[in-house]
């Protein structure tokens, strides 16, 4: 194990922790918003179905939160354990959002505890819903603060570097760096998309299994329409992110697009392979599209990869991550759109089977989109840990046994994810929505 | 007061908060498991569950808050402790992860019966985590972490062969059980559960003697490990005397079954006096002779930003903490268990 490069091992271990954490963190950010939406509709329309929906979601949510909390604790500590030099230097400038995040997390934790245990404790139902607002705000604020730290790694600002020491520090400028607006908003809406999609998939699954109760149709409508809105927002913000990259991190865009020569009227390449002379083969080439992505006009000059020294170029494989993300993002808009247009679709059934299967795929599709999008962002920053200031290789730990720690954490995360899935599926199988409606004496307990 | 002192005081207060809430949590795990083994499971287990369920996540945040704040105020801590503690730090993460996740799975998952494996995990991690975390205090006394050829290294032989290390671990373990039993006795009495109260009171009395014995042992072991620090502690001797007086009154109150709320407040004061006496005499070093709060402090701008953020954060945090305590700790209906259950 020790023959492997500790820098590479540190990268793999950090990547592994984040790979697991972002799934649960995204759920943690988006599901409170969806629960609030359902509970609010329940109160507004006085419809107990929506309240039950909120309640059932909350029950599953707390299980995913637990995994999110512990993997978050894990990455928080690993930042110092695996990247001590980075934390020592960057901590001087970027400690503020990390510190603020713990407050946001604190508020979220406190109110989630209160929310879960007070469903029937208040006379006014609105009081209970109000308790969820700090949870939703806390989790979104957590995501925002942490994403500003990642933005800082891409666009380090708010200091001057002299002889390895940061001076003239401005913590606010470091936090509100140029990468922050597009990154933070992209992370937030893509988390909302994911959660709406996952919950929509659950409703579609029940209908596909033969449930005919209006409860499931209401759930489907609420979630799929939400997915559409959030997915469109994600795509629009994604376009802004492209413009950000073109202006401030052109090497990441250029590597992602296999764009070598600086030029206007740049072509966007979709898919394909590179031959030994860096010529694109088999790819779909869309004229002017890259210039439009970069600057909204075909004559925008797009900086090419040849402007950068070879040892400062990100790996060209990120092209595929970018293309996968964009493709999945498109599907996340199209599938909900088909659902919304279902009355005009050919065929007799109101809920055709292929459409339900498509909706069930929304969750996995958005998971994948988030993971590859994140890989595009992180691998696209290579070789830098702080772009332009510190390379990843300079920042990693010099301690031994990183390889063994990697093995330890692989086992930990496998066990955690496996038992999480098991507990969740058991939770919903043992407490069927129909049974629960009957037990609560809701109208239309039978289909 | 200088920024350095403000920063370290804030962090020390949060670490104290963690010690109290986490001790209750860790000890509860041990007592739950112990009572299952002895067969009076239902008598104490329910009390423990009712208190822990809404607050488990909050406990974790205290710890996260402390180390993120520590790195914020003293970035060099990340470098020294981060490099040296890769392996033990990773093990602590795994233990904390297993404990937190399986607690949530068992409590919020659908299975009604208590899983024995889970109970054992919960009990065991309740002992292992405080033991592992307390060793960082032992390392902070110096002599274990050194820099050789520009590389931070830790000497595990010096660490394990050192009686001071073991005295700190021992103190951590008995304190956890003592704090937890004292709190749970108070909580059981408040909920009117006489049977549980009697059992927990016996635990509390049983662990009070060992707590003082272990404290004295650790106190004098510091003298061998780090005479300079010990001298500092003697200069704050009144705090340790006050701590001991609080202990005596707290144990007397629980023995005579009177004013249990006060008894627990005195337990917190007992640890607060000892904790701040130990902490203030430890200064200016965070790691003896290597990290000094004055030399390894972050820049002034960041310090002001962090302190401002802290004050603003407290304005939101304190009312929220009071709210959760009022709803679950001081609400007689909830404590007695007549209020609505979860989700």
Interface residues (C-beta under 8 A of the other chain):
Chain A: X55 X58 X59 X62 X63 X65 X66 X67 X69 X70 X71 X72 X73 X74 X76 X77 X78 X79 X80 X81 X82 X83 X84 X85 X87 X88 X89 X91 X92 X93 X95 X96 X98 X99 X100 X101 X102 X103 X105 X106 X107 X109 X110 X111 X112 X113 X114 X116 X117 X118 X119 X120 X121 X134 X166 X167 X169 X170 X171 X172 X397 X398 X399 X401 X402 X404 X405 X408 X409 X412 X416 X419 X420 X423 X426 X427 X430 X431
Chain B: X53 X54 X55 X56 X57 X58 X60 X61 X63 X64 X65 X67 X68 X69 X71 X72 X73 X75 X76 X77 X78 X79 X80 X81 X82 X83 X84 X85 X86 X87 X89 X90 X91 X92 X93 X94 X96 X97 X98 X100 X101 X102 X103 X104 X105 X108 X109 X110 X111 X151 X152 X298 X299 X301 X302 X305 X306 X309 X310 X313 X316 X317 X320 X321 X323 X324 X327 X328 X334 X339 X340 X341 X342 X343
